[in-house]
């Protein structure tokens, strides 16, 4: 049975170490110093008497939240660092709980963890399959190059258009690819999207800009380039900073190389290469599985 404490000053100041908590049925023992480490958080407000508290029949302070992941929130408040076990699969739940308790620095640590730990180590379906089909076509482009008023020169150049069709039963992995690859447009970098919201298909189409094609003409044709954003971690005053450095994907071999790096890091294995299994970077189709 739970009893709502009154909020008078005597009750506010009655808490003493150690503090026993009942969080969703899980019992924890900690200190007031740990619970009020982040004064602006929900826990800080609770244990400085700003909001009323509930107690269970044993006198433990009751918090009606998920008790299993609360241990990681408590450990973070105690140590100031996020310490998760290998293969931790409750990251979405932990993020939700950290958001409820309003601990911004913990949310930032979770974000850094998400980009630094392979998706496969955060849980994922065994037996996932990815099928990749690639194609490229050379197109001849004719355009007028303006030298001055009423002075134009007819120019011709070749552009190569690349197309990649990906199907993957692991939808979260396609989401990861949408985060890592971006289109370069006159408006800036834009993330690709799945073909349809309910489909597990992603289609990428891009045209690298030839040196002989002016940027104005390139934009006029509504061409777009493809970039890969790789996370880079730097440290400053014991703080981890993460930024992304986009690099251009100028050919299909470069794309397949980066796709393989990401896929293998997430636990995929190459299952089938066509037409020549010995020349994977020049394949036209590729199948990967996650055993």
N, C-alpha and C positions, 0 to 999 in steps of 0.2 A: 504494500500500500504506500502511496506517495502523499506527502504532506507539503503544501506550499508554505515556505517560510515567510514570515512577515518581514518587511523591509526596514524595521526600525534599526537604529544605530547599534543597539546591543547585539542584534543578530548579525549585523554586518561584521562586527569586530570579533565575533565568537569563533571564527575559524582559526585553527592552529595547525601547525605542522605535526605529523604528516596529514595530508588531505586525502581522503578516500573517495573515489569516484566510481559511480556505476554508469558506464557509457554503453547503452544498448544491451545491458546484460553482462558486459565485461567489466571486471573490477580492476581498478588501477589505484596505486598509492603514489603520491607525488608531493611536491611542496608548493606553497603559495608563491614563492619566488619564480618557480617554473611556470605556473599558470598565469602569472601577471607579467611575464617577460615582454609580451607585446601588449602594452596598455590600451591601444586603440582597437584591439581585436574583441570578438565576442567573449572569449574566455577572460580577457582583461577586464571587461565590463562586469562579467558575472562575479569575479572574485575580488573586485574592489567595491562591491555592494551597489553597483549602478543598476542591476536588474535582479529581480527575485530569483530564488533557486528552489528546486524540489529536492526532497530527500526520500530514499526508499525506507522500507520497514527496518532496515539494519542501521539507519542513520547515515548511509553513504549519500553523497550529493549525486542526484540523478540527472543525466543528460540524455535526451532522447535522440541520439544520433548513432551512426554505425560504429560499433565498438571495435571491430577487427582492425580497421585502418587508423583508429585513434591513437594506437601505440606509436605510429610513425609521426603523427602530429606532436605527440608528447615528447618523443625523442628529439624532434627538431627544436622544440622550445627549450629543451634541456641542453642540447649540445650546439645549436646554431647551424647544424648541417643536416642535409637530407641523406639518410642512410637506409637504402632499400635493399632487400635480398636479391640475389640473382634470379632472373625469371619472374620478377614481380609482375602480376597481371591485373592488379586493381588500380591502375594509374588514374583511370577516369573517375573512379569512386573517390580516390584520395584527393583529386583536384576539386571535386564537388564539395567534399567535406572541408577542405582548406578554404574554399570560397565561402562556405557557410560561416566558418569561424572568423572570416575576414582577416587573414594573415597574408598580406601582400608579398612579403619576402619569401614565404614558403611557396606561394603560387609561382613566383619567379624561378625558384629552385626547381620546381616541377617542370616548368617550361624548358629549362636548360637540360634537365634529365631526359625529356622527351626527344630532343633533337640530338642528344649525345649517345643515347642507347638505341641500338638497332630495333626496329619495329618487331622483329621476330623474337627478341628477348623479352618483349613486353606482352607476349602471348599472341597466338595466331593459330589458325586451323592447320592441323596436319593433313597432308594430302592435297594441299592447294596446288592448282595448275595455272600456269600462265602460257599463253600462246601469242607469239609475236610474228607479224607479217610486215615486211618492209618492201618499199618500192621507191624508185627514183626515175624521173623523166627529164630530159633536156629540152628546153623550149628556146626558140629563137625570138628575141625581142627586138623590134624596130622602134626607134624613137628619134625625135628631133632634138638636137643639141643647139641651144640658143647661144650665139656669140655676141649678138647685139640687136638693135632694132631692125626687124625684117632681115636678119642674117641668121639663118638656120642651117645646120648640117645634119644630113640623115646618117644616123649611126645604127649599127647592129651589134648585138652581143648575145651570148648564150647564158641562160640561167638554168640551174638544176633545182627542180622541185622534189622534195622528199616527203614521203608519206609513211607513217607507221600506224598499224592497227594492233592494239593490244586487247586481249581478253584475259581476265584473271578472276578466278573464283574467290580470291581473297580481296574483298573490296577495299579494305583499309590500305592495302599495298598500292592500289591505284591512286588512292588519296595521297599517299606519300610521294608518288611520282608527280602528281599535280603540284605538290609543294616544292619539289626539287627542280622541275623543269618550268621554264617560263618563256612566253613569247615576247620578243622585243619589237615594240611598235612605236610610232611617233609619240604616243601618249605615255610611253614608259613600259615597264615590264607588267605583263598580264599572265595570270595563271591559266593553264588549260582546264577544261571541264570534262566530266564524263559525257559520253554521247547522249545519254538520257539518264535522268535521275535514278530510275529503277534498273538500269542496265549496268553490267560489270565490264563495260567496254570504254576504251580511251583511244581517241584518234588524234595523232599529231601531224600537222602539215606545216612545213616551213621552206623558205627559199633564202639561202645565204646570199648576201649582196656581193656580186663580182666587183673587183676594183674598178673596172672600166664603166660601170653603171653609176651615174650620178645619184646621190641620195634623193634628190627631188623626184627623179624618175622611178626610183625604187619605191618610194612612198606612194607615188601616183598609181602604181600598179597594185597597191594594197598588199604588197609582199610583207612578210614578217620573218624575223629570224628566231632562232631557238637558243636559249641559254640554259646552263646548268648552274644552280646556286649551291655551292658547297659550304657547309657550316665551318667556321674557323673560331677557335676558342683562344682568348687571350686573358691574362690575369693582370689585375691592377689593384694594389693595396688589398691583397687577399680576396678580391672580388672577381668572380668569373664573368667575363663579357663575351658575348657571342655575336658575330656578324657574318654576313653572307657575301661571298665574292662571286658574282656571275661570270661565267666564261662562255664564249660562243661555241655552238656546235656547228661546224662547217661542213661535215660530211657524214655519211651513214656509218662509216667505220668508227668515227668518234662517238656517235650516239650509242652504237651497240656496246662499245667499250664501257661507257658510263653506265648504261643500263645493266650490264653484267656485274659491274662493281656493286651497284645498289642491291641487285637481286641476290647475289651470293652472300653479301653481308647480312641479308635478312633470312638466310637459311635455304634459299632455293638451290637446286642442283640442275645442271644442264641435262636434259633427257633426250632431246632430238634436235639435230641441226641439218638443214637442207639448203642447197643440194650437196655440199661437200662438208662432211663432219670435221674434216681437218682444217677448214678455213672458216671459222665461226664468224669472223668480222666481216666476211663478204657473203654471208648467208642471205637467203630470201625469206626463210621462215625458221622459227626457233621455238622449242617447247621446253619449259622449265617446270620442275615439280618441287614441292616442299615436303620431304619425307618425314 
